[in-house]
């Protein structure tokens, strides 16, 4: 699981169409994982993602963190 990329992460969520946006914004999975909840929310908003997309990404990242513990 440590080899997961932003492409596979977004693909698993059904958000392949946003891969280019993340790559252009230079936001990778390691960066997303390192952000605080507030910073993550702000970053995803600034990228122009809709509320549903942001929430699904936030939930998936939270699930990753809890599984890692």
Secondary structure, DSSP 8 states (H G I E B T S, - for coil): -TT--HHHHHHHHT-GGGHHHHHHTT--HHHHHHS-HHHHHHHHHHTT--HHHHHHHHHHHHHHHHHH-
